[in-house]
Amino acid sequence: MSIRIGIVGYGNLSRGVESAIRQNPDLELVAVFTRRDPSALKIKTEGIPVCSVDEIEKWKEKIDVLVLGGGSATDLPEQTPKYAQWFNVVDSFDTHAKIPVHFTNVDAAARKSGHVGIISVGWDPGMFSLIRMVSTSVLPEGSNYTFWGRGVSQGHSDAIRRIPGVKDARQYTVPVEASVESVRKGENPELTTRQMHTRECYVVAEEGADLSQIEKQIKEMPNYFADYDTTVHFISQEELNENHKGLPHGGFVLRSGVTGFEKENKHIIEYRLQLDSNPEFTGSVIAAYARAAYKLNKEGQSGCKTVFDIAPIYLSSESPDEVRAHLL
């Protein structure tokens, strides 16, 4: 029997989940829910109904796990607790500072309904979080470092597009290589925001726009670019479409620590991701945790979970015997 998956929303992340479901024979997409006109939305998987979110409660006996593809700013804080009353749910909530409050809200709703809600699933938060926790536990004396990129930041790209005179834009987050190498050497540097990452912006300006003013507004934008060394390249729409149409991303998590009675031995733990498609990879992580949500609920568990709470065996489509034989 397949695990029946429903998806809320149909942006980049939801399409990534849809793609991942095709690669997992034990998962089955049964419905997509949208706030748009369902008749105007065409999805990749043929024969699957597209429904209004207003009808979602009617599906509570037909869906094993509901994946929420909305944004962390306004969608998920409302949707995840709401839908946990009817379904096991998985989301990718990524506002790190607000995760504790989101956890509390989802936990209350999921426990009341007897469902499992898994939040903040992806690669950061998510897989990177796991590496930080395990590495810190193994090397309690040391420092954690997280570098993101080189990759497209969708939020920063959108911020540039909102500047008057900008027609289109892509922004890349880039680790400072000298800082990465310093960490790898076990030098335990204390790094500022500016020393860890740079910003590269590729901008298509409207005809007649003041390029110097656009560049000034980008570089001085608080919370986005002001704290970073930022480079702005003005290019044509054709060049942007040709060379910057994808959504690559990735990064590194490193733990630098010491052991020994005299703390004489240094150790580096490094975990790296290179992703051609950020949303497709994130969707693949979500698909595995949707399987975990189903398994946990079948065991009678309920409430909110994070990647810290879930044993890896729940992610696998293979049996425990198979995993021990082939992967241990």
Sequence and secondary structure as in RCSB ss.txt:
>XXXX:A:sequence
MSIRIGIVGYGNLSRGVESAIRQNPDLELVAVFTRRDPSALKIKTEGIPVCSVDEIEKWKEKIDVLVLGGGSATD
LPEQTPKYAQWFNVVDSFDTHAKIPVHFTNVDAAARKSGHVGIISVGWDPGMFSLIRMVSTSVLPEGSNYTFWGR
GVSQGHSDAIRRIPGVKDARQYTVPVEASVESVRKGENPELTTRQMHTRECYVVAEEGADLSQIEKQIKEMPNYF
ADYDTTVHFISQEELNENHKGLPHGGFVLRSGVTGFEKENKHIIEYRLQLDSNPEFTGSVIAAYARAAYKLNKEG
QSGCKTVFDIAPIYLSSESPDEVRAHLL
>XXXX:A:secstr
  EEEEEE  SHHHHHHHHHHHT TTEEEEEEEESS GGG   SSTT  EEEGGGGGGGTTT SEEEE   TTTH
HHHHHHHHTTTSEEE     GGGHHHHHHHHHHHHHHHT EEE S SBTTBHHHHHHHHHHHH  SEEEEEEE S
EE HHHHHHHHTSTTEEEEEEEEEE HHHHHHHHTT      HHHHEEEEEEEEE TT  HHHHHHHHHT TTTT
TTSEEEEEE  HHHHHHHS SB EEEEEEEEEEESTT  EEEEEEEEEEESBHHHHHHHHHHHHHHHHHHHHHTT
  EEE GGGS GGGG SS HHHHHHHT 
